C-alpha cells in the first residue's frame, strides 16, 4: 500500500490521491477470467425433439383439508370430526396407493399441542406431505396483498 510518495521530503500530510494500480489489476484479472469462461456458457446439446399435439397430463394430488378452530375442534374437509375418527381416516389415507397431501389450517388462537398431535397422527399413519395454509397479509391502506398492485 502506498502511504507516501517517492519524494525525499518528509511531509506530515497523508497522500490525498487514490492509488488506481490495485483496482486496475483486479479489473484486468476479472476480465481475463470472464473471457476464458464465457465460451463455456454457450455450449449446448442440440436435440431434435418430437412434436406432439396432445395436452400435457396434469395429475392433481388428492388433498385433505383439516381445519382446527380456537377451541381445538377438528374439521375434515369442512365436516366436523372427532380426534379418534380423524386417526382412522389418516390410516385409510396412508394405505392408499397415492398418498394425499394434508393442508392444515389452524386458527391463530389454536394451542400448539393440538397441532402437534394432529401432525403426529398424520405422520404415524403414513401421510408424509403436510402443508400449512395461511391467509395473506392485506395492506390496510390499499387493500392489496403483497406483490399486488391496486
C-alpha positions in Angstrom: 0.0 0.0 0.0 1.3 3.4 -0.8 1.0 5.8 2.0 3.6 8.3 0.7 5.3 9.4 -2.4 8.8 8.9 -3.8 9.9 12.3 -2.9 12.6 12.6 -0.3 11.0 15.4 1.6 9.2 14.1 4.6 5.8 15.6 4.8 3.3 15.0 7.6 0.2 15.1 5.4 -1.2 11.8 4.1 -1.5 11.1 0.4 -4.8 12.5 -0.9 -4.9 10.6 -4.2 -6.4 7.2 -4.7 -3.9 4.6 -5.9 -5.6 3.1 -9.0 -3.0 0.4 -9.7 -4.6 -2.3 -7.5 -8.0 -1.5 -8.8 -6.8 -1.8 -12.4 -5.1 -5.1 -11.6 -8.2 -6.6 -10.2 -10.3 -5.5 -13.1 -7.9 -7.0 -15.6 -7.8 -10.3 -13.8 -11.7 -10.4 -13.8 -11.7 -9.5 -17.5 -9.4 -12.4 -18.3 -11.5 -14.8 -16.2 -14.7 -13.7 -18.0 -13.1 -14.0 -21.4 -12.0 -17.6 -20.6 -15.3 -18.7 -19.0 -17.7 -17.0 -21.4 -17.5 -19.6 -24.2 -18.4 -22.4 -21.7 -21.8 -20.9 -21.1 -22.9 -21.1 -24.8 -22.2 -24.7 -25.5 -25.4 -26.7 -25.6 -26.5 -30.0 -27.0 -28.8 -29.7 -29.9 -31.7 -32.1 -29.9 -34.5 -32.5 -32.4 -37.4 -33.4 -30.1 -40.6 -34.9 -31.5 -43.6 -32.5 -31.7 -46.8 -33.7 -30.0 -50.2 -32.1 -30.2 -51.6 -33.7 -27.0 -52.3 -31.7 -23.9 -49.9 -32.3 -21.0 -51.4 -34.6 -18.4 -51.5 -32.9 -15.0 -52.3 -35.1 -12.1 -53.7 -33.2 -9.2 -52.8 -34.9 -6.0 -55.6 -35.7 -3.6 -55.7 -33.1 -0.8 -57.2 -33.3 2.7 -58.1 -30.0 4.3 -58.0 -30.3 8.1 -59.1 -27.2 10.0 -58.7 -26.5 13.7 -60.6 -23.7 15.4 -59.6 -21.8 18.6 -61.3 -24.3 20.9 -59.5 -27.3 19.2 -62.4 -28.7 17.2 -61.4 -30.5 14.1 -63.0 -30.2 10.6 -62.1 -32.8 7.9 -62.9 -31.1 4.5 -65.2 -28.7 6.4 -67.1 -31.5 8.2 -66.8 -31.8 12.0 -64.8 -34.8 13.1 -63.5 -36.3 16.4 -59.9 -37.0 17.1 -60.3 -40.8 17.0 -62.3 -40.7 13.7 -59.6 -38.4 12.3 -56.9 -41.0 13.2 -58.9 -43.7 11.4 -59.2 -41.6 8.3 -55.5 -40.9 8.4 -54.8 -44.6 8.4 -57.1 -45.1 5.4 -55.4 -42.3 3.6 -51.9 -43.6 4.5 -52.8 -47.0 2.9 -53.8 -45.5 -0.4 -51.5 -46.1 -3.4 -51.3 -42.4 -4.0 -50.8 -40.6 -0.7 -52.7 -37.4 -0.3 -51.4 -34.1 0.8 -52.6 -32.7 4.2 -53.5 -29.0 4.2 -53.5 -28.0 7.8 -55.5 -24.8 8.6 -55.3 -23.7 12.2 -56.7 -20.6 13.8 -54.1 -18.2 15.3 -55.5 -18.9 18.7 -55.2 -22.7 18.4 -53.0 -24.3 21.0 -49.7 -25.8 19.7 -50.2 -29.2 21.4 -53.4 -29.8 19.3 -51.5 -29.0 16.1 -48.6 -31.3 17.2 -51.0 -34.1 18.0 -52.6 -33.8 14.6 -49.3 -33.8 12.8 -48.0 -36.7 14.8 -51.2 -38.7 14.0 -50.8 -37.9 10.3 -47.1 -39.0 10.2 -47.8 -42.2 12.1 -50.5 -43.1 9.6 -48.1 -42.5 6.7 -49.3 -39.1 5.5 -46.0 -37.5 4.8 -46.8 -34.3 2.9 -48.2 -31.7 5.3 -48.6 -28.1 4.4 -49.8 -25.1 6.5 -52.4 -22.9 4.9 -52.3 -19.2 5.9 -54.1 -16.0 4.9 -52.0 -13.4 3.0 -51.4 -10.1 4.7 -53.5 -7.3 3.2 -52.4 -3.7 3.3 -54.9 -1.7 5.3 -54.5 1.5 3.2 -54.8 0.0 -0.3 -56.5 -3.3 0.3 -53.8 -5.1 -1.8 -51.8 -8.2 -1.0 -48.0 -8.1 -1.1 -46.8 -8.1 -4.7 -50.2 -7.0 -6.0 -50.9 -3.5 -7.4 -54.2 -1.8 -6.9 
